[in-house]
Amino acid sequence: MANFTLSNIFLTLGIVFLVISVLGQSKLGFIEINPGCFGRVLALIIGVASLAFVLLGSNFSVETIDLIRNYLAKAIQQNIPQINELLNS
């Protein structure tokens, strides 16, 4: 059985999300992926962040990850009207 470390998981996720952001609408057997513009941008951000996490050595402490998560949550909450306007246009 393969040993899936955190780095391997993030590397795989980063590659998958970058493929989704580049290809956009695709059909893989019975699975259809149609992310749209916002979904492609979000997939690009998640893919780059995952690969950056792997390249930086995955040496983040729990406190650092919590700080980043809290910052992103506050930034999203503050920009919800702009995000809704972008999605509705």
N, C-alpha and C positions, 0 to 999 in steps of 0.2 A: 504494500500500500504506500502511496506517495505521502511524503511529509510536507504538508501545506503550512508553511510559516506565514506570518503576517506579511512579510515582504513579497512572497510569491502571490498571495491573494491580491494585494494592492497592485502588483505588476499586471496580473491578469485582468483585473477590473479596469485599470488604466488603459490597457490596449483595447478592451472591448468598448469602453466609452468613447475612445478616440475613433474607432471604426464606425460607431453609430453616428458620431458627429460629422464624419467625412462622407459616409455613404448616404445618410438621411433615410429616405424611404427605401426599404428593401423587404424582400420576402425570402425567408429561409424555411423551406418546407411548409409546415403548417403555421409557422410563426411569422406574423407580419409586423414590421417595425415602421412606424410613421411618426417620428418625433415632432415634426413642425419646426419652425424657426427657433422658438424659445427652447424647445427640447434639445435641438442641436447645439445651441450655445451652452445650455446647462450640461450636456454630455461632454462638451469640450472642456468646460471648467472642471468637472469632476475627474475627467481623464487626466488632465494636466496636473491636478492636485494629487491624484493617486500616484502618478509617476514621479512627481517631486518628492512625495513621501518616501518612495522607494529609493530614489537617488540620494536623498539626504541621510540615508542609513537607518531610517525608522527608529531613531533614538530620541523620540519626543517623550517627555514625561507626561503623566496623566494630567498634571496641573496645566501644562502648556496646551494640551488638546482641549481641556475644559475652557480655557481662556479663548481659544480660537472659536470653539463652538458657541460660547456666549456672545462673542463679538458678532459672529455671523447671524445669530438669531436676532440680536438687537438691530442690526443693519437691515435685515429683511423686514422686521416689524415696522421700522421707521419708513421704509420705502414701499409698503404695500399699496398705497394709492397709485404710485408711479408704475408698479408692476401690473396692477389691474388695468391701468390705462393702456399700457403696452400690449397686454394680452387681448383687450377688447378692440383695439384698432386694427 
